[in-house]
Amino acid sequence: MEISSLCPGARTLGHSGPTLHWWLSLTAADQGAWISGLGAFAAALTAVWIAGRERRIRNREKRDLTMVATAFVYMDIQQIAVFGCHLHGFVLKLSKVENGKPTIAEITNIKLCIERVRLMCDRTSLKRINALPTSVSIALCRAVGGLPFACDAIESTVTTIEFMTRKLDDVRADLKVHALTLGIPLRGLIEYFKWFGCAFPEDKKEAADATIQVINDTVAGTP
């Protein structure tokens, strides 16, 4: 229905919208209703805009926090992966010894790797890990939390007096179990490096992919 039919004296101003005459023809109550409706509409638009703005700010702050947390965590996790793979390699190598017991040098290498893995796990902040995406932080917490226990088991085997006097078959069997156990948290680190390579492809994707390959190659040798 056109406005002119509602108000015969109204003249259009070149469009079909309300005119000044139409507005003046309304009662005060009707004008108040129109103003209230327009105000409510404007308030709704403002609320939507504010909500969107706050969401964008939160997302930006969350990403900034993630980037800061990742910057601190990345080097520690990288070191954990490197020394964890070295430790796995030493243990797996000793598990395949056929003639004679492990040498003092081989045991020393294992101990050095154990100390380094423990140190890096201890200094890694769980608070910063929790700032990462949930799918990544859960796997990373399990890996960082599980590696020290695997190190404890390996250390208890290679540092006991009975270690050098036990049967070689028993020693090899224990070391194979330790290598298998150590491989579980090492695999848990892969999810972090996958995410890291995708989140920051311009900087670290190549290094992240290389670390994933090293972990896969290392764990693949586990019997």
Backbone as CSV, one residue per row, in Angstrom:
resi,resn,N_x,N_y,N_z,CA_x,CA_y,CA_z,C_x,C_y,C_z
1,MET,0.846,-1.195,0.000,0.000,0.000,0.000,0.877,1.237,0.000
2,GLU,0.594,2.203,-0.848,1.394,3.400,-0.932,1.034,4.371,0.192
3,ILE,2.016,5.250,0.486,1.835,6.216,1.562,0.696,7.185,1.261
4,SER,0.530,7.532,-0.064,-0.503,8.511,-0.440,-1.899,8.042,-0.088
5,SER,-2.082,6.729,-0.077,-3.400,6.202,0.279,-3.670,6.352,1.762
6,LEU,-2.569,6.383,2.545,-2.727,6.572,3.980,-2.911,8.047,4.332
7,CYS,-2.249,8.888,3.556,-2.342,10.328,3.811,-2.528,11.048,2.486
8,PRO,-3.765,11.362,2.127,-4.052,11.948,0.811,-3.282,13.229,0.557
9,GLY,-2.950,13.983,1.612,-2.267,15.240,1.399,-0.769,15.114,1.262
10,ALA,-0.238,13.885,1.413,1.216,13.705,1.359,1.682,13.722,-0.070
11,ARG,2.862,14.296,-0.287,3.491,14.303,-1.601,4.795,13.507,-1.528
12,THR,5.016,12.771,-2.537,6.256,11.987,-2.579,7.410,12.908,-2.913
13,LEU,8.573,12.523,-2.469,9.787,13.307,-2.708,10.678,12.590,-3.705
14,GLY,10.068,11.947,-4.693,10.852,11.259,-5.715,11.135,9.815,-5.371
15,HIS,10.572,9.305,-4.280,10.761,7.899,-3.920,9.520,7.441,-3.175
16,SER,9.475,6.141,-2.887,8.281,5.568,-2.282,8.347,5.540,-0.764
17,GLY,9.376,6.141,-0.162,9.523,6.120,1.278,8.642,7.151,1.962
18,PRO,8.627,7.168,3.280,7.815,8.126,4.035,8.248,9.553,3.747
19,THR,7.270,10.467,3.786,7.543,11.878,3.530,7.323,12.675,4.806
20,LEU,7.683,13.961,4.738,7.488,14.840,5.897,6.011,14.969,6.227
21,HIS,5.181,15.086,5.193,3.741,15.202,5.432,3.190,13.938,6.101
22,TRP,3.681,12.815,5.621,3.230,11.559,6.249,3.633,11.505,7.708
23,TRP,4.859,11.947,7.990,5.331,11.916,9.371,4.512,12.853,10.243
24,LEU,4.211,14.035,9.707,3.437,15.004,10.489,1.996,14.566,10.676
25,SER,1.534,13.704,9.777,0.152,13.237,9.899,-0.021,12.189,10.989
26,LEU,1.113,11.660,11.491,1.034,10.633,12.544,0.750,11.277,13.883
27,THR,0.111,10.511,14.733,-0.114,10.974,16.094,1.189,10.882,16.876
28,ALA,1.246,11.531,18.008,2.446,11.498,18.850,2.773,10.068,19.274
29,ALA,1.734,9.282,19.534,1.946,7.894,19.942,2.576,7.083,18.821
30,ASP,2.054,7.330,17.573,2.633,6.605,16.435,4.080,7.012,16.182
31,GLN,4.334,8.322,16.287,5.706,8.782,16.108,6.632,8.168,17.163
32,GLY,6.141,8.113,18.390,6.932,7.502,19.452,7.217,6.038,19.173
33,ALA,6.224,5.332,18.630,6.410,3.917,18.309,7.463,3.739,17.231
34,TRP,7.407,4.625,16.182,8.408,4.556,15.114,9.814,4.838,15.669
35,ILE,9.934,5.870,16.471,11.246,6.219,17.034,11.775,5.095,17.911
36,SER,10.887,4.501,18.710,11.287,3.392,19.569,11.763,2.196,18.748
37,GLY,11.012,1.914,17.654,11.407,0.797,16.798,12.737,1.031,16.132
38,LEU,12.934,2.264,15.592,14.220,2.577,14.963,15.354,2.532,15.978
39,GLY,15.073,2.985,17.200,16.098,2.936,18.247,16.481,1.510,18.604
40,ALA,15.447,0.650,18.683,15.716,-0.754,18.993,16.536,-1.413,17.877
41,PHE,16.189,-1.063,16.622,16.925,-1.614,15.487,18.383,-1.152,15.505
42,ALA,18.583,0.136,15.778,19.952,0.667,15.847,20.730,0.024,16.997
43,ALA,20.045,-0.190,18.130,20.706,-0.821,19.271,21.115,-2.256,18.953
44,ALA,20.238,-2.957,18.207,20.562,-4.344,17.830,21.769,-4.381,16.903
45,LEU,21.797,-3.465,15.924,22.944,-3.406,15.025,24.223,-3.079,15.785
46,THR,24.119,-2.159,16.723,25.289,-1.791,17.527,25.776,-2.969,18.356
47,ALA,24.824,-3.707,18.946,25.194,-4.865,19.759,25.894,-5.926,18.915
48,VAL,25.392,-6.154,17.713,26.022,-7.129,16.818,27.430,-6.686,16.444
49,TRP,27.580,-5.407,16.141,28.896,-4.875,15.765,29.880,-4.993,16.925
50,ILE,29.413,-4.633,18.139,30.288,-4.708,19.313,30.696,-6.152,19.591
51,ALA,29.718,-7.081,19.484,30.023,-8.492,19.729,31.051,-9.003,18.723
52,GLY,30.876,-8.627,17.455,31.836,-9.042,16.435,33.205,-8.457,16.681
53,ARG,33.239,-7.193,17.078,34.519,-6.535,17.367,35.221,-7.202,18.539
54,GLU,34.471,-7.496,19.600,35.072,-8.153,20.767,35.580,-9.545,20.415
55,ARG,34.812,-10.244,19.571,35.249,-11.576,19.159,36.548,-11.501,18.350
56,ARG,36.622,-10.506,17.461,37.846,-10.336,16.676,39.030,-9.992,17.568
57,ILE,38.783,-9.151,18.560,39.857,-8.785,19.494,40.318,-9.999,20.278
58,ARG,39.348,-10.808,20.767,39.697,-12.009,21.531,40.485,-12.990,20.677
59,ASN,40.044,-13.174,19.421,40.753,-14.090,18.532,42.176,-13.597,18.262
60,ARG,42.310,-12.272,18.071,43.634,-11.720,17.826,44.521,-11.869,19.062
61,GLU,43.936,-11.604,20.240,44.707,-11.751,21.476,45.099,-13.211,21.712
62,LYS,44.167,-14.123,21.401,44.450,-15.541,21.579,45.571,-15.991,20.652
63,ARG,45.536,-15.497,19.399,46.594,-15.859,18.459,47.934,-15.261,18.900
64,ASP,47.892,-14.009,19.376,49.133,-13.386,19.853,49.696,-14.166,21.031
65,LEU,48.797,-14.589,21.942,49.244,-15.370,23.094,49.822,-16.705,22.647
66,THR,49.174,-17.320,21.646,49.673,-18.589,21.117,51.045,-18.425,20.493
67,MET,51.240,-17.335,19.757,52.522,-17.093,19.120,53.619,-16.882,20.148
68,VAL,53.304,-16.133,21.207,54.286,-15.907,22.269,54.626,-17.215,22.976
69,ALA,53.578,-17.983,23.302,53.798,-19.265,23.967,54.618,-20.195,23.087
70,THR,54.299,-20.218,21.798,55.007,-21.091,20.870,56.465,-20.691,20.739
71,ALA,56.723,-19.383,20.728,58.100,-18.911,20.614,58.951,-19.411,21.771
72,PHE,58.356,-19.473,22.971,59.093,-19.948,24.138,59.185,-21.479,24.165
73,VAL,58.116,-22.138,23.708,58.050,-23.593,23.826,58.820,-24.301,22.715
74,TYR,58.850,-23.711,21.524,59.365,-24.420,20.348,60.783,-24.943,20.551
75,MET,61.688,-24.084,21.001,63.094,-24.505,21.144,63.235,-25.623,22.167
76,ASP,62.465,-25.537,23.243,62.525,-26.604,24.259,62.027,-27.930,23.693
77,ILE,60.902,-27.889,22.992,60.350,-29.119,22.421,61.287,-29.671,21.351
78,GLN,61.920,-28.777,20.598,62.885,-29.204,19.582,64.044,-29.954,20.229
79,GLN,64.548,-29.421,21.345,65.653,-30.068,22.049,65.209,-31.407,22.654
80,ILE,63.995,-31.437,23.188,63.474,-32.687,23.738,63.409,-33.753,22.654
81,ALA,62.927,-33.359,21.471,62.817,-34.310,20.359,64.193,-34.812,19.929
82,VAL,65.152,-33.901,19.818,66.499,-34.276,19.358,67.164,-35.247,20.335
83,PHE,67.213,-34.877,21.609,67.884,-35.728,22.591,67.073,-36.986,22.891
84,GLY,65.750,-36.884,22.777,64.934,-38.085,22.943,65.212,-39.096,21.847
85,CYS,65.368,-38.614,20.620,65.697,-39.518,19.500,67.093,-40.106,19.652
86,HIS,68.052,-39.292,20.111,69.403,-39.813,20.371,69.353,-40.914,21.434
87,LEU,68.611,-40.644,22.500,68.493,-41.631,23.570,67.864,-42.915,23.054
88,HIS,66.820,-42.772,22.272,66.156,-43.942,21.698,67.133,-44.732,20.837
89,GLY,67.947,-44.032,20.051,68.912,-44.708,19.190,69.965,-45.465,19.986
90,PHE,70.459,-44.852,21.061,71.474,-45.516,21.889,70.897,-46.768,22.561
91,VAL,69.694,-46.630,23.097,69.062,-47.765,23.784,68.765,-48.885,22.797
92,LEU,68.255,-48.532,21.636,67.929,-49.544,20.639,69.194,-50.241,20.143
93,LYS,70.262,-49.488,20.005,71.530,-50.078,19.565,72.046,-51.081,20.585
94,LEU,71.972,-50.712,21.864,72.439,-51.629,22.915,71.559,-52.876,22.997
95,SER,70.287,-52.726,22.636,69.391,-53.882,22.703,69.738,-54.927,21.645
96,LYS,70.557,-54.541,20.684,70.928,-55.464,19.604,72.366,-55.962,19.723
97,VAL,73.013,-55.630,20.840,74.388,-56.091,21.056,74.405,-57.605,21.181
98,GLU,75.271,-58.244,20.423,75.321,-59.706,20.432,76.530,-60.252,21.173
99,ASN,77.598,-59.485,21.206,78.827,-59.959,21.851,79.276,-58.950,22.900
100,GLY,79.250,-59.381,24.140,79.733,-58.528,25.212,78.684,-57.545,25.708
101,LYS,78.962,-56.983,26.891,78.067,-56.016,27.513,78.350,-54.605,26.983
102,PRO,77.449,-53.679,27.204,77.673,-52.294,26.772,78.923,-51.710,27.424
103,THR,79.578,-50.834,26.701,80.782,-50.192,27.222,80.409,-49.018,28.120
104,ILE,81.403,-48.550,28.869,81.182,-47.401,29.735,80.818,-46.177,28.910
105,ALA,81.445,-46.038,27.742,81.149,-44.891,26.873,79.701,-44.918,26.410
106,GLU,79.191,-46.087,26.068,77.807,-46.203,25.608,76.826,-45.865,26.729
107,ILE,77.125,-46.341,27.914,76.261,-46.035,29.057,76.322,-44.551,29.382
108,THR,77.507,-43.957,29.261,77.655,-42.513,29.503,76.818,-41.698,28.528
109,ASN,76.817,-42.102,27.262,75.995,-41.403,26.266,74.519,-41.457,26.634
110,ILE,74.080,-42.601,27.120,72.679,-42.746,27.541,72.381,-41.814,28.710
111,LYS,73.287,-41.777,29.680,73.064,-40.928,30.849,73.016,-39.447,30.475
112,LEU,73.896,-39.036,29.565,73.915,-37.640,29.134,72.600,-37.254,28.442
113,CYS,72.101,-38.151,27.599,70.826,-37.886,26.927,69.680,-37.834,27.926
114,ILE,69.706,-38.723,28.905,68.665,-38.734,29.931,68.653,-37.410,30.685
115,GLU,69.835,-36.933,31.075,69.916,-35.672,31.817,69.397,-34.505,30.988
116,ARG,69.716,-34.524,29.692,69.277,-33.425,28.833,67.762,-33.445,28.627
117,VAL,67.215,-34.623,28.412,65.758,-34.728,28.225,65.035,-34.277,29.487
118,ARG,65.504,-34.718,30.631,64.881,-34.313,31.892,64.943,-32.801,32.076
119,LEU,66.110,-32.233,31.800,66.279,-30.796,31.974,65.299,-30.026,31.105
120,MET,65.168,-30.411,29.844,64.283,-29.687,28.934,62.811,-29.894,29.306
121,CYS,62.478,-31.092,29.777,61.087,-31.339,30.208,60.753,-30.517,31.448
122,ASP,61.719,-30.401,32.368,61.483,-29.646,33.600,61.312,-28.154,33.330
123,ARG,62.037,-27.628,32.356,61.977,-26.193,32.099,60.825,-25.805,31.165
124,THR,60.194,-26.794,30.554,59.069,-26.500,29.668,57.849,-26.129,30.502
125,SER,57.300,-24.967,30.260,56.175,-24.463,31.037,54.859,-25.075,30.581
126,LEU,54.171,-25.746,31.504,52.857,-26.292,31.184,51.843,-25.181,30.926
127,LYS,52.046,-24.038,31.565,51.143,-22.907,31.345,51.227,-22.445,29.900
128,ARG,52.426,-22.423,29.357,52.583,-22.009,27.961,52.054,-23.085,27.015
129,ILE,52.234,-24.338,27.395,51.697,-25.420,26.566,50.175,-25.335,26.519
130,ASN,49.562,-25.028,27.659,48.099,-24.936,27.714,47.555,-23.767,26.902
131,ALA,48.421,-22.807,26.555,47.989,-21.693,25.714,47.869,-22.097,24.250
132,LEU,48.386,-23.274,23.905,48.305,-23.778,22.544,46.914,-24.373,22.303
133,PRO,46.543,-24.627,21.039,45.256,-25.277,20.767,45.106,-26.583,21.544
134,THR,43.896,-26.867,21.975,43.657,-28.016,22.848,44.133,-29.324,22.237
135,SER,43.873,-29.526,20.947,44.273,-30.778,20.306,45.772,-30.975,20.335
136,VAL,46.519,-29.878,20.377,47.983,-29.951,20.412,48.490,-30.039,21.849
137,SER,47.919,-29.224,22.722,48.425,-29.145,24.095,48.246,-30.452,24.852
138,ILE,47.147,-31.167,24.608,46.919,-32.428,25.321,47.981,-33.453,24.966
139,ALA,48.227,-33.623,23.671,49.243,-34.581,23.233,50.626,-34.173,23.711
140,LEU,50.894,-32.871,23.698,52.217,-32.384,24.117,52.421,-32.566,25.617
141,CYS,51.379,-32.307,26.400,51.487,-32.515,27.860,51.757,-33.984,28.178
142,ARG,51.086,-34.872,27.468,51.313,-36.303,27.693,52.737,-36.696,27.346
143,ALA,53.247,-36.144,26.241,54.601,-36.482,25.801,55.637,-35.950,26.783
144,VAL,55.519,-34.669,27.137,56.485,-34.050,28.047,56.390,-34.682,29.438
145,GLY,55.188,-35.073,29.835,55.028,-35.723,31.132,55.492,-37.167,31.146
146,GLY,55.411,-37.847,29.988,55.778,-39.259,29.934,57.257,-39.516,29.731
147,LEU,57.958,-38.606,29.095,59.372,-38.829,28.798,60.237,-39.008,30.055
148,PRO,60.067,-38.182,31.103,60.883,-38.396,32.303,60.696,-39.779,32.919
149,PHE,59.482,-40.329,32.881,59.251,-41.668,33.420,59.981,-42.717,32.593
150,ALA,59.983,-42.545,31.265,60.730,-43.459,30.408,62.222,-43.358,30.694
151,CYS,62.693,-42.140,30.940,64.106,-41.944,31.271,64.456,-42.607,32.602
152,ASP,63.545,-42.511,33.573,63.782,-43.149,34.878,63.942,-44.659,34.724
153,ALA,63.091,-45.254,33.890,63.154,-46.703,33.694,64.469,-47.108,33.032
154,ILE,64.890,-46.340,32.046,66.155,-46.651,31.367,67.322,-46.493,32.330
155,GLU,67.312,-45.410,33.084,68.413,-45.152,34.017,68.503,-46.239,35.086
156,SER,67.355,-46.680,35.570,67.380,-47.714,36.608,67.963,-49.016,36.093
157,THR,67.868,-49.238,34.789,68.410,-50.466,34.203,69.911,-50.379,33.977
158,VAL,70.377,-49.267,33.434,71.786,-49.180,33.030,72.710,-48.749,34.155
159,THR,72.159,-48.357,35.299,73.026,-47.894,36.382,73.098,-48.866,37.562
160,THR,72.366,-49.951,37.510,72.419,-50.915,38.614,73.649,-51.800,38.505
161,ILE,74.120,-52.274,39.628,75.294,-53.150,39.655,74.986,-54.449,38.924
162,GLU,73.744,-54.930,39.036,73.367,-56.185,38.408,73.394,-56.097,36.886
163,PHE,73.349,-54.849,36.358,73.284,-54.677,34.916,74.459,-55.335,34.211
164,MET,75.660,-55.167,34.759,76.859,-55.703,34.111,77.046,-57.188,34.383
165,THR,76.273,-57.759,35.289,76.451,-59.186,35.619,75.274,-60.042,35.156
166,ARG,74.238,-59.398,34.631,73.065,-60.157,34.192,73.327,-60.841,32.867
167,LYS,72.459,-61.778,32.541,72.566,-62.446,31.255,72.298,-61.449,30.137
168,LEU,73.035,-61.598,29.046,72.916,-60.670,27.940,71.514,-60.675,27.347
169,ASP,70.892,-61.823,27.291,69.530,-61.898,26.740,68.546,-61.091,27.582
170,ASP,68.722,-61.145,28.902,67.842,-60.379,29.785,68.054,-58.877,29.606
171,VAL,69.313,-58.491,29.453,69.636,-57.073,29.249,69.025,-56.576,27.944
172,ARG,69.180,-57.366,26.892,68.623,-56.969,25.599,67.102,-56.862,25.669
173,ALA,66.467,-57.793,26.351,65.005,-57.773,26.459,64.533,-56.502,27.171
174,ASP,65.206,-56.135,28.254,64.824,-54.924,28.987,65.026,-53.673,28.135
175,LEU,66.131,-53.618,27.421,66.413,-52.440,26.598,65.412,-52.310,25.451
176,LYS,64.980,-53.434,24.901,63.963,-53.379,23.847,62.650,-52.823,24.381
177,VAL,62.297,-53.230,25.601,61.078,-52.706,26.229,61.214,-51.204,26.468
178,HIS,62.392,-50.779,26.917,62.617,-49.353,27.160,62.524,-48.548,25.857
179,ALA,63.076,-49.096,24.786,63.005,-48.405,23.490,61.555,-48.273,23.040
180,LEU,60.776,-49.323,23.236,59.356,-49.284,22.869,58.607,-48.262,23.718
181,THR,58.888,-48.250,25.012,58.227,-47.310,25.918,58.596,-45.868,25.582
182,LEU,59.864,-45.643,25.269,60.324,-44.297,24.939,59.704,-43.793,23.640
183,GLY,59.400,-44.701,22.728,58.832,-44.302,21.449,57.436,-43.723,21.561
184,ILE,56.703,-44.101,22.616,55.317,-43.619,22.763,55.264,-42.103,22.971
185,PRO,55.985,-41.540,23.965,55.942,-40.071,24.103,56.627,-39.344,22.951
186,LEU,57.616,-39.977,22.335,58.253,-39.340,21.182,57.243,-39.149,20.052
187,ARG,56.404,-40.157,19.828,55.349,-40.015,18.813,54.385,-38.892,19.184
188,GLY,54.177,-38.704,20.490,53.273,-37.649,20.935,53.742,-36.250,20.559
189,LEU,55.037,-36.096,20.306,55.567,-34.794,19.907,55.216,-34.448,18.465
190,ILE,54.888,-35.454,17.679,54.647,-35.236,16.248,53.472,-34.300,16.016
191,GLU,52.392,-34.437,16.797,51.219,-33.582,16.610,51.579,-32.111,16.783
192,TYR,52.475,-31.850,17.738,52.889,-30.458,17.951,53.617,-29.918,16.732
193,PHE,54.547,-30.684,16.187,55.321,-30.193,15.044,54.454,-30.099,13.783
194,LYS,53.471,-30.972,13.648,52.539,-30.850,12.516,51.778,-29.537,12.604
195,TRP,51.243,-29.263,13.787,50.506,-28.011,13.972,51.416,-26.814,13.776
196,PHE,52.613,-26.878,14.320,53.541,-25.752,14.240,53.896,-25.443,12.790
197,GLY,54.141,-26.487,12.003,54.484,-26.282,10.602,53.353,-25.660,9.806
198,CYS,52.102,-25.983,10.169,50.938,-25.415,9.471,50.623,-24.005,9.963
199,ALA,50.822,-23.759,11.256,50.498,-22.450,11.830,51.506,-21.385,11.422
200,PHE,52.748,-21.775,11.228,53.797,-20.811,10.883,54.606,-21.324,9.690
201,PRO,53.945,-21.508,8.545,54.622,-22.110,7.388,55.751,-21.254,6.841
202,GLU,55.642,-19.919,7.034,56.651,-19.043,6.460,57.978,-19.135,7.204
203,ASP,57.951,-19.624,8.442,59.167,-19.631,9.248,59.727,-21.027,9.512
204,LYS,58.857,-21.935,9.994,59.376,-23.158,10.592,58.881,-24.453,9.966
205,LYS,58.129,-24.376,8.887,57.554,-25.601,8.336,58.639,-26.600,7.934
206,GLU,59.680,-26.108,7.289,60.734,-27.019,6.839,61.410,-27.706,8.017
207,ALA,61.715,-26.927,9.060,62.350,-27.506,10.243,61.407,-28.461,10.963
208,ALA,60.119,-28.091,11.038,59.134,-28.951,11.700,58.988,-30.269,10.955
209,ASP,58.917,-30.201,9.630,58.796,-31.424,8.828,60.034,-32.310,8.989
210,ALA,61.209,-31.687,9.075,62.444,-32.456,9.257,62.446,-33.166,10.611
211,THR,61.953,-32.490,11.632,61.896,-33.100,12.965,60.917,-34.273,12.985
212,ILE,59.776,-34.100,12.328,58.798,-35.194,12.237,59.417,-36.400,11.556
213,GLN,60.176,-36.154,10.498,60.816,-37.254,9.776,61.827,-37.971,10.652
214,VAL,62.588,-37.211,11.426,63.580,-37.817,12.328,62.884,-38.696,13.366
215,ILE,61.796,-38.185,13.952,61.067,-38.966,14.959,60.509,-40.241,14.340
216,ASN,59.903,-40.112,13.167,59.340,-41.296,12.500,60.421,-42.320,12.175
217,ASP,61.553,-41.848,11.669,62.645,-42.765,11.325,63.199,-43.437,12.582
218,THR,63.271,-42.666,13.663,63.818,-43.221,14.915,62.901,-44.272,15.500
219,VAL,61.631,-43.942,15.608,60.675,-44.876,16.210,60.412,-46.076,15.314
220,ALA,60.586,-45.887,14.002,60.346,-47.007,13.066,61.282,-48.165,13.311
221,GLY,62.431,-47.895,13.916,63.387,-48.973,14.168,63.094,-49.765,15.421
222,THR,62.024,-49.371,16.146,61.692,-50.092,17.381,61.108,-51.461,17.030
223,PRO,61.616,-52.503,17.654,61.093,-53.863,17.356,59.670,-54.028,17.849
